[in-house]
Amino acid sequence: MMSDDSDTPPQAPGAATRRRALMLGAVSASAIVSIRPALAQAAGSVSNCEIPVPDPGRAGKFIAPDGSLVDPGTPGAFPPAGGAFKGEDVKKALNGGRLPGTDYERSKAYTNYIRRLQSGQSGFTCFASLQMPRG
C-alpha cells in the first residue's frame, strides 16, 4: 500500500530549503545562548582553579629562584608551598603582586616555577587559562 500525501499542501520550490535554513538559525541561536553561561562559568572557574607548587609528582623538590626544581637543601632554593595557590592569586602575582603567605623572593621563585609549567603537569590547565584574554 502506497502512502498518499494528498492532505499536505503543495510547496513552492525552495520552501524546504528556507524551512531548513530557519531551523538551523534557531539551533544556532540556542547554541549561542547556551554557550554564554558556560563562558561565564569558565571565567569564574579560572579564579577558583588551583596551582600546586610544585605539582604532586615532584612534591619533595625545592624551587630555585629561576623556578626550576632542585634537591632539598640547595642553597638559595625555597621549600615547596604549603598548599596550592588559587588562580586569582596567581594572576595577581603574575601581574606584579605577591602570592599569599610569601615574601618577595619566594613569590618570585614560585611564579617563575608556574611560568615553566608544561602540559601534563598539575596546574598547567589553570595557568594556561589565566593567560587567555577575557572579552
N, CA, C and O atoms as a printed pandas DataFrame, in Angstrom:
     atom_number atom_name residue_name chain_id  residue_number  x_coord  y_coord  z_coord
0              1         N          MET        A               1    0.834   -1.167    0.000
1              2        CA          MET        A               1    0.000    0.000    0.000
2              3         C          MET        A               1    0.881    1.233    0.000
3              4         O          MET        A               1    1.819    1.337    0.791
4              5         N          MET        A               2    0.583    2.156   -0.879
5              6        CA          MET        A               2    1.393    3.361   -1.012
6              7         C          MET        A               2    0.806    4.466   -0.164
7              8         O          MET        A               2   -0.410    4.586   -0.017
8              9         N          SER        A               3    1.683    5.261    0.384
9             10        CA          SER        A               3    1.252    6.386    1.199
10            11         C          SER        A               3    0.884    7.539    0.295
11            12         O          SER        A               3    1.541    7.779   -0.718
12            13         N          ASP        A               4   -0.153    8.243    0.654
13            14        CA          ASP        A               4   -0.601    9.359   -0.155
14            15         C          ASP        A               4   -0.489   10.633    0.668
15            16         O          ASP        A               4   -1.092   10.734    1.737
16            17         N          ASP        A               5    0.269   11.597    0.185
17            18        CA          ASP        A               5    0.458   12.866    0.894
18            19         C          ASP        A               5   -0.517   13.919    0.383
19            20         O          ASP        A               5   -0.177   15.101    0.327
20            21         N          SER        A               6   -1.701   13.511    0.017
21            22        CA          SER        A               6   -2.635   14.456   -0.575
22            23         C          SER        A               6   -3.150   15.484    0.426
23            24         O          SER        A               6   -3.650   16.533    0.020
24            25         N          ASP        A               7   -3.037   15.205    1.746
25            26        CA          ASP        A               7   -3.530   16.189    2.705
26            27         C          ASP        A               7   -2.500   17.259    3.043
27            28         O          ASP        A               7   -2.836   18.187    3.779
28            29         N          THR        A               8   -1.251   17.184    2.543
29            30        CA          THR        A               8   -0.274   18.260    2.745
30            31         C          THR        A               8   -0.313   19.160    1.523
31            32         O          THR        A               8   -0.300   18.684    0.387
32            33         N          PRO        A               9   -0.361   20.461    1.764
33            34        CA          PRO        A               9   -0.439   21.371    0.622
34            35         C          PRO        A               9    0.855   21.340   -0.189
35            36         O          PRO        A               9    1.932   21.102    0.357
36            37         N          PRO        A              10    0.742   21.580   -1.481
37            38        CA          PRO        A              10    1.954   21.618   -2.303
38            39         C          PRO        A              10    2.838   22.785   -1.860
39            40         O          PRO        A              10    2.337   23.829   -1.441
40            41         N          GLN        A              11    4.145   22.598   -1.956
41            42        CA          GLN        A              11    5.084   23.639   -1.531
42            43         C          GLN        A              11    5.752   24.266   -2.742
43            44         O          GLN        A              11    5.995   23.607   -3.753
44            45         N          ALA        A              12    6.038   25.536   -2.619
45            46        CA          ALA        A              12    6.764   26.224   -3.676
46            47         C          ALA        A              12    8.195   25.709   -3.717
47            48         O          ALA        A              12    8.730   25.293   -2.690
48            49         N          PRO        A              13    8.823   25.732   -4.890
49            50        CA          PRO        A              13   10.218   25.291   -4.959
50            51         C          PRO        A              13   11.081   26.112   -4.002
51            52         O          PRO        A              13   10.975   27.338   -3.963
52            53         N          GLY        A              14   11.928   25.442   -3.237
53            54        CA          GLY        A              14   12.815   26.136   -2.312
54            55         C          GLY        A              14   12.240   26.314   -0.917
55            56         O          GLY        A              14   12.952   26.778   -0.026
56            57         N          ALA        A              15   10.978   25.963   -0.694
57            58        CA          ALA        A              15   10.361   26.135    0.618
58            59         C          ALA        A              15   11.047   25.249    1.654
59            60         O          ALA        A              15   11.259   25.661    2.794
60            61         N          ALA        A              16   11.390   24.039    1.249
61            62        CA          ALA        A              16   12.063   23.123    2.181
62            63         C          ALA        A              16   13.430   23.678    2.557
63            64         O          ALA        A              16   13.858   23.559    3.705
64            65         N          THR        A              17   14.112   24.280    1.597
65            66        CA          THR        A              17   15.428   24.857    1.868
66            67         C          THR        A              17   15.304   26.030    2.837
67            68         O          THR        A              17   16.114   26.166    3.754
68            69         N          ARG        A              18   14.294   26.876    2.638
69            70        CA          ARG        A              18   14.083   28.009    3.550
70            71         C          ARG        A              18   13.736   27.519    4.946
71            72         O          ARG        A              18   14.236   28.055    5.934
72            73         N          ARG        A              19   12.883   26.505    5.035
73            74        CA          ARG        A              19   12.497   25.967    6.331
74            75         C          ARG        A              19   13.729   25.395    7.042
75            76         O          ARG        A              19   13.909   25.597    8.242
76            77         N          ARG        A              20   14.563   24.687    6.299
77            78        CA          ARG        A              20   15.770   24.111    6.885
78            79         C          ARG        A              20   16.700   25.233    7.369
79            80         O          ARG        A              20   17.291   25.122    8.443
80            81         N          ALA        A              21   16.831   26.295    6.597
81            82        CA          ALA        A              21   17.676   27.423    6.999
82            83         C          ALA        A              21   17.141   28.079    8.264
83            84         O          ALA        A              21   17.912   28.457    9.146
84            85         N          LEU        A              22   15.812   28.216    8.353
85            86        CA          LEU        A              22   15.211   28.797    9.557
86            87         C          LEU        A              22   15.464   27.906   10.769
87            88         O          LEU        A              22   15.760   28.399   11.857
88            89         N          MET        A              23   15.346   26.585   10.578
89            90        CA          MET        A              23   15.595   25.665   11.693
90            91         C          MET        A              23   17.053   25.736   12.128
91            92         O          MET        A              23   17.342   25.733   13.324
92            93         N          LEU        A              24   17.967   25.800   11.179
93            94        CA          LEU        A              24   19.391   25.916   11.517
94            95         C          LEU        A              24   19.667   27.217   12.257
95            96         O          LEU        A              24   20.459   27.249   13.198
96            97         N          GLY        A              25   19.015   28.280   11.829
97            98        CA          GLY        A              25   19.187   29.567   12.514
98            99         C          GLY        A              25   18.705   29.494   13.951
99           100         O          GLY        A              25   19.334   30.051   14.850
100          101         N          ALA        A              26   17.595   28.811   14.171
101          102        CA          ALA        A              26   17.069   28.671   15.532
102          103         C          ALA        A              26   18.009   27.832   16.382
103          104         O          ALA        A              26   18.240   28.138   17.551
104          105         N          VAL        A              27   18.549   26.774   15.791
105          106        CA          VAL        A              27   19.500   25.931   16.522
106          107         C          VAL        A              27   20.751   26.732   16.860
107          108         O          VAL        A              27   21.258   26.643   17.979
108          109         N          SER        A              28   21.254   27.512   15.908
109          110        CA          SER        A              28   22.457   28.325   16.152
110          111         C          SER        A              28   22.214   29.334   17.263
111          112         O          SER        A              28   23.071   29.523   18.126
112          113         N          ALA        A              29   21.066   29.979   17.250
113          114        CA          ALA        A              29   20.767   30.967   18.288
114          115         C          ALA        A              29   20.715   30.314   19.658
115          116         O          ALA        A              29   21.218   30.875   20.632
116          117         N          SER        A              30   20.110   29.127   19.745
117          118        CA          SER        A              30   20.061   28.476   21.053
118          119         C          SER        A              30   21.443   28.014   21.479
119          120         O          SER        A              30   21.734   27.981   22.675
120          121         N          ALA        A              31   22.299   27.657   20.534
121          122        CA          ALA        A              31   23.669   27.264   20.878
122          123         C          ALA        A              31   24.418   28.457   21.472
123          124         O          ALA        A              31   25.163   28.307   22.440
124          125         N          ILE        A              32   24.223   29.617   20.901
125          126        CA          ILE        A              32   24.887   30.817   21.419
126          127         C          ILE        A              32   24.396   31.124   22.825
127          128         O          ILE        A              32   25.189   31.459   23.705
128          129         N          VAL        A              33   23.101   31.012   23.033
129          130        CA          VAL        A              33   22.534   31.280   24.351
130          131         C          VAL        A              33   23.093   30.311   25.385
131          132         O          VAL        A              33   23.346   30.704   26.523
132          133         N          SER        A              34   23.288   29.046   25.004
133          134        CA          SER        A              34   23.801   28.078   25.976
134          135         C          SER        A              34   25.303   28.168   26.159
135          136         O          SER        A              34   25.810   27.743   27.198
136          137         N          ILE        A              35   26.028   28.698   25.205
137          138        CA          ILE        A              35   27.480   28.834   25.332
138          139         C          ILE        A              35   27.838   29.987   26.271
139          140         O          ILE        A              35   28.794   29.872   27.038
140          141         N          ARG        A              36   27.108   31.073   26.230
141          142        CA          ARG        A              36   27.438   32.229   27.070
142          143         C          ARG        A              36   27.510   31.900   28.556
143          144         O          ARG        A              36   28.476   32.301   29.205
144          145         N          PRO        A              37   26.535   31.190   29.133
145          146        CA          PRO        A              37   26.672   30.835   30.551
146          147         C          PRO        A              37   27.901   29.958   30.801
147          148         O          PRO        A              37   28.543   30.068   31.845
148          149         N          ALA        A              38   28.223   29.091   29.845
149          150        CA          ALA        A              38   29.401   28.233   30.007
150          151         C          ALA        A              38   30.667   29.087   30.050
151          152         O          ALA        A              38   31.579   28.811   30.830
152          153         N          LEU        A              39   30.722   30.113   29.219
153          154        CA          LEU        A              39   31.889   31.002   29.235
154          155         C          LEU        A              39   31.970   31.764   30.548
155          156         O          LEU        A              39   33.055   31.946   31.101
156          157         N          ALA        A              40   30.835   32.204   31.040
157          158        CA          ALA        A              40   30.825   32.913   32.324
158          159         C          ALA        A              40   31.273   31.980   33.437
159          160         O          ALA        A              40   32.018   32.381   34.331
160          161         N          GLN        A              41   30.818   30.740   33.379
161          162        CA          GLN        A              41   31.220   29.772   34.392
162          163         C          GLN        A              41   32.711   29.498   34.289
163          164         O          GLN        A              41   33.386   29.372   35.310
164          165         N          ALA        A              42   33.241   29.403   33.061
165          166        CA          ALA        A              42   34.671   29.163   32.873
166          167         C          ALA        A              42   35.482   30.330   33.420
167          168         O          ALA        A              42   36.527   30.122   34.036
168          169         N          ALA        A              43   35.011   31.552   33.201
169          170        CA          ALA        A              43   35.716   32.717   33.728
170          171         C          ALA        A              43   35.737   32.675   35.245
171          172         O          ALA        A              43   36.742   33.025   35.864
172          173         N          GLY        A              44   34.640   32.250   35.846
173          174        CA          GLY        A              44   34.591   32.120   37.302
174          175         C          GLY        A              44   35.487   31.008   37.793
175          176         O          GLY        A              44   36.108   31.129   38.849
176          177         N          SER        A              45   35.562   29.924   37.039
177          178        CA          SER        A              45   36.377   28.799   37.481
178          179         C          SER        A              45   37.864   29.120   37.401
179          180         O          SER        A              45   38.659   28.505   38.111
180          181         N          VAL        A              46   38.256   30.067   36.557
181          182        CA          VAL        A              46   39.660   30.480   36.486
182          183         C          VAL        A              46   40.081   31.044   37.836
183          184         O          VAL        A              46   41.195   30.793   38.295
184          185         N          SER        A              47   39.213   31.788   38.461
185          186        CA          SER        A              47   39.515   32.350   39.773
186          187         C          SER        A              47   39.646   31.264   40.828
187          188         O          SER        A              47   40.401   31.407   41.790
188          189         N          ASN        A              48   38.909   30.183   40.642
189          190        CA          ASN        A              48   38.870   29.117   41.642
190          191         C          ASN        A              48   39.797   27.948   41.349
191          192         O          ASN        A              48   39.969   27.083   42.207
192          193         N          CYS        A              49   40.400   27.894   40.164
193          194        CA          CYS        A              49   41.299   26.785   39.874
194          195         C          CYS        A              49   42.551   26.929   40.749
195          196         O          CYS        A              49   42.832   28.005   41.277
196          197         N          GLU        A              50   43.286   25.843   40.891
197          198        CA          GLU        A              50   44.442   25.860   41.793
198          199         C          GLU        A              50   45.699   25.371   41.097
199          200         O          GLU        A              50   45.651   24.539   40.191
200          201         N          ILE        A              51   46.828   25.912   41.547
201          202        CA          ILE        A              51   48.132   25.506   41.029
202          203         C          ILE        A              51   49.016   25.130   42.212
203          204         O          ILE        A              51   49.388   25.986   43.015
204          205         N          PRO        A              52   49.353   23.836   42.315
205          206        CA          PRO        A              52   50.270   23.415   43.374
206          207         C          PRO        A              52   51.711   23.763   43.003
207          208         O          PRO        A              52   52.082   23.703   41.831
208          209         N          VAL        A              53   52.511   24.119   43.982
209          210        CA          VAL        A              53   53.928   24.452   43.757
210          211         C          VAL        A              53   54.766   23.649   44.732
211          212         O          VAL        A              53   54.784   23.953   45.924
212          213         N          PRO        A              54   55.465   22.622   44.246
213          214        CA          PRO        A              54   55.401   22.050   42.894
214          215         C          PRO        A              54   54.221   21.101   42.771
215          216         O          PRO        A              54   53.459   20.905   43.719
216          217         N          ASP        A              55   54.080   20.509   41.573
217          218        CA          ASP        A              55   52.971   19.574   41.388
218          219         C          ASP        A              55   53.221   18.314   42.222
219          220         O          ASP        A              55   54.367   18.014   42.555
220          221         N          PRO        A              56   52.161   17.574   42.563
221          222        CA          PRO        A              56   52.292   16.437   43.484
222          223         C          PRO        A              56   53.347   15.403   43.088
223          224         O          PRO        A              56   53.924   14.755   43.962
224          225         N          GLY        A              57   53.606   15.240   41.814
225          226        CA          GLY        A              57   54.605   14.278   41.367
226          227         C          GLY        A              57   56.027   14.668   41.723
227          228         O          GLY        A              57   56.939   13.844   41.648
228          229         N          ARG        A              58   56.219   15.911   42.108
229          230        CA          ARG        A              58   57.555   16.421   42.450
230          231         C          ARG        A              58   57.542   17.059   43.840
231          232         O          ARG        A              58   58.317   17.973   44.122
232          233         N          ALA        A              59   56.669   16.574   44.685
233          234        CA          ALA        A              59   56.419   17.180   45.992
234          235         C          ALA        A              59   57.659   17.315   46.877
235          236         O          ALA        A              59   57.691   18.214   47.717
236          237         N          GLY        A              60   58.655   16.486   46.734
237          238        CA          GLY        A              60   59.832   16.564   47.589
238          239         C          GLY        A              60   60.876   17.564   47.137
239          240         O          GLY        A              60   61.865   17.789   47.834
240          241         N          LYS        A              61   60.668   18.162   45.986
241          242        CA          LYS        A              61   61.654   19.089   45.425
242          243         C          LYS        A              61   61.489   20.504   45.971
243          244         O          LYS        A              61   60.399   20.903   46.379
244          245         N          PHE        A              62   62.595   21.258   45.973
245          246        CA          PHE        A              62   62.587   22.668   46.323
246          247         C          PHE        A              62   62.523   23.479   45.032
247          248         O          PHE        A              62   62.743   22.945   43.945
248          249         N          ILE        A              63   62.224   24.764   45.156
249          250        CA          ILE        A              63   62.101   25.639   43.990
250          251         C          ILE        A              63   63.240   26.652   44.017
251          252         O          ILE        A              63   63.381   27.427   44.963
252          253         N          ALA        A              64   64.044   26.629   42.963
253          254        CA          ALA        A              64   65.149   27.577   42.830
254          255         C          ALA        A              64   64.588   28.944   42.429
255          256         O          ALA        A              64   63.459   29.025   41.946
256          257         N          PRO        A              65   65.359   30.014   42.621
257          258        CA          PRO        A              65   64.869   31.345   42.251
258          259         C          PRO        A              65   64.410   31.463   40.792
259          260         O          PRO        A              65   63.527   32.265   40.489
260          261         N          ASP        A              66   65.003   30.671   39.886
261          262        CA          ASP        A              66   64.595   30.734   38.480
262          263         C          ASP        A              66   63.353   29.888   38.185
263          264         O          ASP        A              66   62.879   29.852   37.049
264          265         N          GLY        A              67   62.826   29.207   39.212
265          266        CA          GLY        A              67   61.630   28.399   39.047
266          267         C          GLY        A              67   61.904   26.932   38.754
267          268         O          GLY        A              67   60.970   26.135   38.663
268          269         N          SER        A              68   63.157   26.570   38.607
269          270        CA          SER        A              68   63.471   25.166   38.353
270          271         C          SER        A              68   63.374   24.379   39.660
271          272         O          SER        A              68   63.445   24.954   40.747
272          273         N          LEU        A              69   63.214   23.084   39.546
273          274        CA          LEU        A              69   63.132   22.217   40.717
274          275         C          LEU        A              69   64.518   21.677   41.040
275          276         O          LEU        A              69   65.253   21.231   40.158
276          277         N          VAL        A              70   64.855   21.726   42.317
277          278        CA          VAL        A              70   66.173   21.287   42.774
278          279         C          VAL        A              70   66.002   20.399   44.011
279          280         O          VAL        A              70   64.915   20.307   44.582
280          281         N          ASP        A              71   67.088   19.758   44.405
281          282        CA          ASP        A              71   67.042   18.903   45.586
282          283         C          ASP        A              71   66.890   19.738   46.854
283          284         O          ASP        A              71   67.351   20.878   46.908
284          285         N          PRO        A              72   66.246   19.173   47.869
285          286        CA          PRO        A              72   66.118   19.879   49.150
286          287         C          PRO        A              72   67.498   20.256   49.684
287          288         O          PRO        A              72   68.466   19.511   49.533
288          289         N          GLY        A              73   67.563   21.415   50.304
289          290        CA          GLY        A              73   68.822   21.877   50.878
290          291         C          GLY        A              73   69.713   22.627   49.907
291          292         O          GLY        A              73   70.783   23.093   50.297
292          293         N          THR        A              74   69.303   22.757   48.655
293          294        CA          THR        A              74   70.089   23.523   47.678
294          295         C          THR        A              74   70.114   24.981   48.128
295          296         O          THR        A              74   69.065   25.575   48.378
296          297         N          PRO        A              75   71.322   25.559   48.232
297          298        CA          PRO        A              75   71.412   26.957   48.676
298          299         C          PRO        A              75   70.570   27.897   47.806
299          300         O          PRO        A              75   70.597   27.819   46.578
300          301         N          GLY        A              76   69.831   28.778   48.462
301          302        CA          GLY        A              76   69.009   29.774   47.764
302          303         C          GLY        A              76   67.655   29.268   47.302
303          304         O          GLY        A              76   66.833   30.052   46.827
304          305         N          ALA        A              77   67.406   27.950   47.434
305          306        CA          ALA        A              77   66.129   27.386   46.985
306          307         C          ALA        A              77   65.104   27.439   48.117
307          308         O          ALA        A              77   65.455   27.508   49.295
308          309         N          PHE        A              78   63.852   27.405   47.737
309          310        CA          PHE        A              78   62.751   27.515   48.696
310          311         C          PHE        A              78   62.015   26.179   48.820
311          312         O          PHE        A              78   61.866   25.449   47.840
312          313         N          PRO        A              79   61.555   25.869   50.039
313          314        CA          PRO        A              79   60.763   24.646   50.197
314          315         C          PRO        A              79   59.448   24.771   49.436
315          316         O          PRO        A              79   59.019   25.877   49.105
316          317         N          PRO        A              80   58.810   23.637   49.160
317          318        CA          PRO        A              80   57.521   23.691   48.456
318          319         C          PRO        A              80   56.504   24.529   49.230
319          320         O          PRO        A              80   56.592   24.678   50.449
320          321         N          ALA        A              81   55.543   25.067   48.493
321          322        CA          ALA        A              81   54.468   25.833   49.124
322          323         C          ALA        A              81   53.643   24.884   49.988
323          324         O          ALA        A              81   53.570   23.688   49.706
324          325         N          GLY        A              82   53.036   25.405   51.016
325          326        CA          GLY        A              82   52.243   24.585   51.922
326          327         C          GLY        A              82   50.974   24.048   51.303
327          328         O          GLY        A              82   50.380   23.112   51.838
328          329         N          GLY        A              83   50.547   24.604   50.207
329          330        CA          GLY        A              83   49.322   24.174   49.524
330          331         C          GLY        A              83   49.294   24.787   48.135
331          332         O          GLY        A              83   50.244   25.446   47.714
332          333         N          ALA        A              84   48.206   24.565   47.438
333          334        CA          ALA        A              84   48.065   25.119   46.094
334          335         C          ALA        A              84   47.619   26.580   46.177
335          336         O          ALA        A              84   46.980   26.995   47.144
336          337         N          PHE        A              85   47.965   27.343   45.153
337          338        CA          PHE        A              85   47.550   28.744   45.065
338          339         C          PHE        A              85   46.336   28.856   44.152
339          340         O          PHE        A              85   46.265   28.189   43.119
340          341         N          LYS        A              86   45.387   29.697   44.534
341          342        CA          LYS        A              86   44.195   29.956   43.729
342          343         C          LYS        A              86   44.578   30.707   42.462
343          344         O          LYS        A              86   45.522   31.497   42.457
344          345         N          GLY        A              87   43.835   30.452   41.389
345          346        CA          GLY        A              87   44.092   31.102   40.111
346          347         C          GLY        A              87   44.121   32.615   40.211
347          348         O          GLY        A              87   44.975   33.265   39.608
348          349         N          GLU        A              88   43.191   33.178   40.968
349          350        CA          GLU        A              88   43.123   34.646   41.110
350          351         C          GLU        A              88   44.386   35.187   41.769
351          352         O          GLU        A              88   44.887   36.240   41.373
352          353         N          ASP        A              89   44.913   34.470   42.782
353          354        CA          ASP        A              89   46.141   34.901   43.451
354          355         C          ASP        A              89   47.340   34.796   42.518
355          356         O          ASP        A              89   48.220   35.658   42.523
356          357         N          VAL        A              90   47.368   33.740   41.721
357          358        CA          VAL        A              90   48.461   33.571   40.756
358          359         C          VAL        A              90   48.408   34.685   39.715
359          360         O          VAL        A              90   49.439   35.242   39.339
360          361         N          LYS        A              91   47.212   35.002   39.258
361          362        CA          LYS        A              91   47.047   36.068   38.259
362          363         C          LYS        A              91   47.598   37.392   38.793
363          364         O          LYS        A              91   48.305   38.107   38.083
364          365         N          LYS        A              92   47.274   37.707   40.032
365          366        CA          LYS        A              92   47.780   38.937   40.651
366          367         C          LYS        A              92   49.301   38.909   40.761
367          368         O          LYS        A              92   49.969   39.907   40.491
368          369         N          ALA        A              93   49.844   37.756   41.161
369          370        CA          ALA        A              93   51.301   37.634   41.302
370          371         C          ALA        A              93   51.998   37.763   39.947
371          372         O          ALA        A              93   53.067   38.367   39.855
372          373         N          LEU        A              94   51.404   37.204   38.905
373          374        CA          LEU        A              94   51.997   37.307   37.574
374          375         C          LEU        A              94   51.981   38.745   37.065
375          376         O          LEU        A              94   52.760   39.112   36.186
376          377         N          ASN        A              95   51.093   39.547   37.624
377          378        CA          ASN        A              95   50.999   40.964   37.236
378          379         C          ASN        A              95   51.715   41.884   38.217
379          380         O          ASN        A              95   51.415   43.076   38.289
380          381         N          GLY        A              96   52.661   41.330   38.971
381          382        CA          GLY        A              96   53.471   42.170   39.851
382          383         C          GLY        A              96   53.140   42.085   41.323
383          384         O          GLY        A              96   53.841   42.678   42.143
384          385         N          GLY        A              97   52.093   41.365   41.683
385          386        CA          GLY        A              97   51.736   41.212   43.090
386          387         C          GLY        A              97   52.565   40.113   43.737
387          388         O          GLY        A              97   53.576   39.669   43.192
388          389         N          ARG        A              98   52.119   39.690   44.901
389          390        CA          ARG        A              98   52.823   38.638   45.635
390          391         C          ARG        A              98   51.849   37.529   45.986
391          392         O          ARG        A              98   50.694   37.793   46.320
392          393         N          LEU        A              99   52.314   36.285   45.910
393          394        CA          LEU        A              99   51.477   35.153   46.298
394          395         C          LEU        A              99   51.224   35.206   47.798
395          396         O          LEU        A              99   52.112   35.601   48.553
396          397         N          PRO        A             100   50.035   34.819   48.246
397          398        CA          PRO        A             100   49.709   34.875   49.678
398          399         C          PRO        A             100   50.671   34.029   50.516
399          400         O          PRO        A             100   51.035   32.917   50.134
400          401         N          GLY        A             101   51.070   34.571   51.649
401          402        CA          GLY        A             101   51.924   33.846   52.582
402          403         C          GLY        A             101   53.381   33.752   52.174
403          404         O          GLY        A             101   54.131   32.950   52.731
404          405         N          THR        A             102   53.788   34.563   51.208
405          406        CA          THR        A             102   55.181   34.519   50.747
406          407         C          THR        A             102   55.811   35.903   50.832
407          408         O          THR        A             102   55.124   36.924   50.818
408          409         N          ASP        A             103   57.142   35.908   50.922
409          410        CA          ASP        A             103   57.854   37.181   50.786
410          411         C          ASP        A             103   58.166   37.382   49.308
411          412         O          ASP        A             103   57.839   36.536   48.475
412          413         N          TYR        A             104   58.798   38.500   48.991
413          414        CA          TYR        A             104   59.047   38.853   47.591
414          415         C          TYR        A             104   59.853   37.774   46.860
415          416         O          TYR        A             104   59.468   37.358   45.767
416          417         N          GLU        A             105   60.945   37.322   47.437
417          418        CA          GLU        A             105   61.828   36.357   46.766
418          419         C          GLU        A             105   61.144   35.011   46.554
419          420         O          GLU        A             105   61.241   34.423   45.476
420          421         N          ARG        A             106   60.465   34.533   47.562
421          422        CA          ARG        A             106   59.767   33.242   47.446
422          423         C          ARG        A             106   58.648   33.336   46.418
423          424         O          ARG        A             106   58.479   32.428   45.605
424          425         N          SER        A             107   57.883   34.422   46.445
425          426        CA          SER        A             107   56.808   34.614   45.480
426          427         C          SER        A             107   57.364   34.636   44.058
427          428         O          SER        A             107   56.782   34.050   43.145
428          429         N          LYS        A             108   58.485   35.310   43.885
429          430        CA          LYS        A             108   59.111   35.382   42.555
430          431         C          LYS        A             108   59.547   33.987   42.088
431          432         O          LYS        A             108   59.342   33.639   40.925
432          433         N          ALA        A             109   60.140   33.193   42.970
433          434        CA          ALA        A             109   60.568   31.837   42.618
434          435         C          ALA        A             109   59.351   30.978   42.263
435          436         O          ALA        A             109   59.377   30.242   41.277
436          437         N          TYR        A             110   58.294   31.071   43.062
437          438        CA          TYR        A             110   57.093   30.284   42.799
438          439         C          TYR        A             110   56.440   30.690   41.481
439          440         O          TYR        A             110   56.021   29.826   40.711
440          441         N          THR        A             111   56.347   31.995   41.210
441          442        CA          THR        A             111   55.749   32.420   39.936
442          443         C          THR        A             111   56.641   32.015   38.762
443          444         O          THR        A             111   56.134   31.709   37.682
444          445         N          ASN        A             112   57.952   32.009   38.954
445          446        CA          ASN        A             112   58.839   31.508   37.895
446          447         C          ASN        A             112   58.579   30.027   37.644
447          448         O          ASN        A             112   58.581   29.582   36.496
448          449         N          TYR        A             113   58.357   29.264   38.707
449          450        CA          TYR        A             113   58.008   27.850   38.562
450          451         C          TYR        A             113   56.704   27.721   37.763
451          452         O          TYR        A             113   56.616   26.916   36.835
452          453         N          ILE        A             114   55.702   28.514   38.128
453          454        CA          ILE        A             114   54.397   28.448   37.463
454          455         C          ILE        A             114   54.541   28.785   35.983
455          456         O          ILE        A             114   53.906   28.145   35.144
456          457         N          ARG        A             115   55.355   29.767   35.651
457          458        CA          ARG        A             115   55.567   30.138   34.240
458          459         C          ARG        A             115   56.201   28.999   33.439
459          460         O          ARG        A             115   56.046   28.936   32.220
460          461         N          ARG        A             116   56.908   28.106   34.118
461          462        CA          ARG        A             116   57.586   26.998   33.443
462          463         C          ARG        A             116   56.726   25.746   33.323
463          464         O          ARG        A             116   57.173   24.747   32.760
464          465         N          LEU        A             117   55.501   25.781   33.840
465          466        CA          LEU        A             117   54.636   24.604   33.789
466          467         C          LEU        A             117   54.452   24.140   32.343
467          468         O          LEU        A             117   54.347   24.950   31.422
468          469         N          GLN        A             118   54.416   22.850   32.174
469          470        CA          GLN        A             118   54.235   22.222   30.862
470          471         C          GLN        A             118   52.932   21.424   30.868
471          472         O          GLN        A             118   52.419   21.047   31.921
472          473         N          SER        A             119   52.423   21.183   29.692
473          474        CA          SER        A             119   51.228   20.361   29.556
474          475         C          SER        A             119   51.450   19.016   30.233
475          476         O          SER        A             119   52.493   18.386   30.056
476          477         N          GLY        A             120   50.475   18.586   31.000
477          478        CA          GLY        A             120   50.566   17.325   31.718
478          479         C          GLY        A             120   50.916   17.503   33.186
479          480         O          GLY        A             120   50.681   16.608   33.998
480          481         N          GLN        A             121   51.484   18.671   33.534
481          482        CA          GLN        A             121   51.800   18.935   34.936
482          483         C          GLN        A             121   50.565   19.486   35.626
483          484         O          GLN        A             121   49.766   20.203   35.023
484          485         N          SER        A             122   50.423   19.144   36.889
485          486        CA          SER        A             122   49.303   19.629   37.672
486          487         C          SER        A             122   49.369   21.155   37.750
487          488         O          SER        A             122   50.413   21.716   38.081
488          489         N          GLY        A             123   48.275   21.815   37.451
489          490        CA          GLY        A             123   48.213   23.274   37.480
490          491         C          GLY        A             123   48.402   23.911   36.117
491          492         O          GLY        A             123   48.144   25.105   35.959
492          493         N          PHE        A             124   48.850   23.137   35.113
493          494        CA          PHE        A             124   49.101   23.720   33.796
494          495         C          PHE        A             124   47.835   24.288   33.172
495          496         O          PHE        A             124   47.851   25.396   32.635
496          497         N          THR        A             125   46.737   23.537   33.237
497          498        CA          THR        A             125   45.485   23.999   32.627
498          499         C          THR        A             125   45.019   25.296   33.272
499          500         O          THR        A             125   44.557   26.207   32.585
500          501         N          CYS        A             126   45.140   25.375   34.578
501          502        CA          CYS        A             126   44.772   26.598   35.296
502          503         C          CYS        A             126   45.638   27.764   34.818
503          504         O          CYS        A             126   45.129   28.837   34.495
504          505         N          PHE        A             127   46.954   27.537   34.778
505          506        CA          PHE        A             127   47.886   28.570   34.336
506          507         C          PHE        A             127   47.567   29.002   32.906
507          508         O          PHE        A             127   47.535   30.197   32.611
508          509         N          ALA        A             128   47.334   28.040   32.023
509          510        CA          ALA        A             128   47.022   28.367   30.618
510          511         C          ALA        A             128   45.751   29.204   30.525
511          512         O          ALA        A             128   45.671   30.131   29.719
512          513         N          SER        A             129   44.760   28.876   31.349
513          514        CA          SER        A             129   43.508   29.639   31.298
514          515         C          SER        A             129   43.711   31.067   31.802
515          516         O          SER        A             129   42.989   31.973   31.385
516          517         N          LEU        A             130   44.677   31.279   32.686
517          518        CA          LEU        A             130   44.961   32.636   33.172
518          519         C          LEU        A             130   45.574   33.496   32.060
519          520         O          LEU        A             130   45.478   34.723   32.085
520          521         N          GLN        A             131   46.200   32.834   31.089
521          522        CA          GLN        A             131   46.863   33.548   30.012
522          523         C          GLN        A             131   45.908   33.961   28.895
523          524         O          GLN        A             131   46.245   34.803   28.062
524          525         N          MET        A             132   44.719   33.369   28.881
525          526        CA          MET        A             132   43.759   33.660   27.806
526          527         C          MET        A             132   43.107   35.007   28.029
527          528         O          MET        A             132   42.690   35.320   29.144
528          529         N          PRO        A             133   43.013   35.816   26.965
529          530        CA          PRO        A             133   42.351   37.113   27.127
530          531         C          PRO        A             133   40.871   36.943   27.392
531          532         O          PRO        A             133   40.232   36.049   26.836
532          533         N          ARG        A             134   40.336   37.780   28.221
533          534        CA          ARG        A             134   38.901   37.762   28.534
534          535         C          ARG        A             134   38.232   38.863   27.728
535          536         O          ARG        A             134   38.718   39.993   27.685
536          537         N          GLY        A             135   37.113   38.529   27.089
537          538        CA          GLY        A             135   36.446   39.507   26.248
538          539         C          GLY        A             135   35.136   39.814   26.651
539          540         O          GLY        A             135   34.470   40.631   26.015
